[in-house]
Amino acid sequence: MKKLAFIAVLLVTAAVFVSGYGVTRVVTYKTYYVSEGETVWDIAAEHMAEQDKTRDVRELIFDIRKYNGLHGKTLQAGQTIIIPLEKEVKK
């Protein structure tokens, strides 16, 4: 009987984790025009307040680089990039 109760609790716990606690992640895309001397780190740090507090600036840097196909550190003044901002939204 204890084994059956343990299995039931385990299944309910798994179902809660799979459902995401009633939360879904939404990504919005913001167009940004690069100014002279800006780095991806500067831009990501500037936009951290617009996304979930649980994300680290390095995750946003990775997402910006990946989405825009950026390799290396060089950005050009006047360059247009897209910033993918991720937020949790209750279902």
C-alpha positions, 0 to 999 in steps of 0.5 A, spaced: 500 500 500 505 504 501 508 503 495 502 504 491 501 511 495 508 513 493 507 511 486 501 516 486 505 521 489 510 521 484 505 521 478 502 527 481 509 530 482 511 529 474 504 531 472 505 538 475 512 539 472 510 537 465 504 542 466 509 547 468 505 550 474 500 553 469 505 558 466 508 558 459 514 562 456 512 567 451 518 571 447 517 578 444 522 581 439 524 588 439 528 591 434 534 595 436 539 600 433 546 599 435 550 606 437 557 607 437 561 603 441 556 598 444 557 591 445 552 585 446 553 585 453 551 592 454 545 591 450 543 585 453 544 588 460 540 594 458 534 590 456 534 585 462 528 589 466 524 587 460 524 580 461 524 575 467 528 576 473 530 568 473 534 569 467 541 571 467 544 576 462 549 571 459 542 567 457 540 573 453 547 575 450 547 567 447 540 569 445 541 575 441 548 572 438 544 566 436 538 570 433 542 575 429 547 570 427 553 574 430 560 571 431 565 575 435 564 581 439 564 586 433 557 590 432 557 596 427 554 603 429 547 603 425 547 596 425 540 593 426 539 587 431 533 583 434 533 582 441 528 576 443 525 577 450 523 571 454 517 572 459 513 567 463 505 568 462 500 565 467 496 560 462 
